[in-house]
């Protein structure tokens, strides 16, 4: 059963901090908004490069779970700081400033997931777990003899081993294991109390918006309808989505629709006009203009480009 240990204290920004909070994909690597990603690595492999200090930074559209197996860390989550000793899980939704100062030789794993991975496909089956776990940043503490912590450690270790196999990032077993980890942590979060989460209910709204988009993007819902379902104005919805993804709400919906169009053009042999109707476009000519504006090519030219042999 997870436990809270010490209450977080207010963080005073250090003198000389940068005017812009660094944004990364993985720490130290350039961020690419909207990129697809499932990544897991051990804490030591990256932290040693930075003398065990990961300075405060943010990810847009990326969700992170840091599993602290053994050792300790000073953890920053937005305006909160806490001293954490393993076993513990640190949850950081998109847009949350987070940083770590690890005790040397601290052992653990960092799992990074994109919103695209989380809300598509079979993950709908555990969507409630996703909403629960990533509704806010926080810290889940476990006791060293907790059987749930031991199972999480084994599951994350298996995920890391599978991920390390060549060409396995998109393998079903990797995705199943990642989703199982999210589900298990969400259950632990519901059973216990999580530090630092009360001030971040906006993350729950962003997650709900992502799930609404996944359910209704083919219906071409207007932004007013998304906002109404979330109990928000359009202006507040856009602020919420920009904080989580760096894009407007409409841009995020159009990106999802374009991605679906690209998939169907590659994997379905039907004419583009038929696919346009399946994608909710009553006018194939309008679909063609929409697609070209997003990709730079007409649907037919894009399909031909994907089939062209590599040079």
C-alpha positions, 0 to 999 in steps of 0.5 A: 500500500503506498504511503505518504512520508513527508509533506512537500515544501515550497520551492524558492526559484534559485538565483540565475535560473533561465528565463525560459524553462528547458523543454525536452523530449528525453532530458537533454534531447530536443523536444518534438511536439506530438512525437510518438514515443514509448521509452524506458531507461534506467536512472543511472544511464542518463543521470551519471552524465549530468553528475546525478542532477537533472535540472528542472525542465518540462515535456510537452505531450509526454507523460513520465513515471520515474520508478525509484527502486533504491536510493534517494532523490530531491524531487521538484514538481512545479512549486513543490519539493520533496525528499524521496527514498525508494521504493517510490513512483514520481508521476509527471504529466505534460507541462509540469516542471520537474527535476531531480538530484539523485544520491549517487548510484541511485537505482530505478527506471524512467518510463516515458509515454506520449499522449498518442500512445496512451489514448489510442487503440487497446488503451481505451480498456484502461482509460480510467487508470490513465485518467486517475494516474496522470490527473496530477503530478505527485509521489507514490511511496511504498514500503520496502516489504510491499508486495505491490512494489515488488510486482511493479519492480518486476514488471518494469524490469520486464518492460525494460528488457523487452524494450531493449530488444532490437525493433521492439519499441512498437511490439505488442508485448511492450505496449501491454507491459507499459499499460499494465504498469500504468494500471497497477500504479493507478490502483495503488494511487487510488488506495493511497494518498499522493503528495503534491496533487491537489493543485493540478486538477487542470491535468485531469481536464487535459487528459479528458480532452485527449480521450474525447478527441480519440472518441469523436475526432471522426465525427468532426465535433466543433470546439464548442462541443468539446469545451461544453463536455468539459465545462470550459469556455473555448478560451480556457480549453485552448489555454489548457491544451497549449499548456499540455501540448504546445498547440491549440485544441483545433490543431491537436484535433486536426493532427489526429485526423491527419494521422488517421488519414495517413494510416488509411492511405497506406494500409487501405487500398480504397480510393481517396474519395472513399476514405474521405467519407470514412474520415467524416468529410462529405466533400472529397475535394475539401478533404484533399485540400485539408490533407495537402495543407497539412502534409504538403501533398495531395492524398494520392501523391502522398500515398504514391510517395509512401509506396516509392522504394527507398533510394 
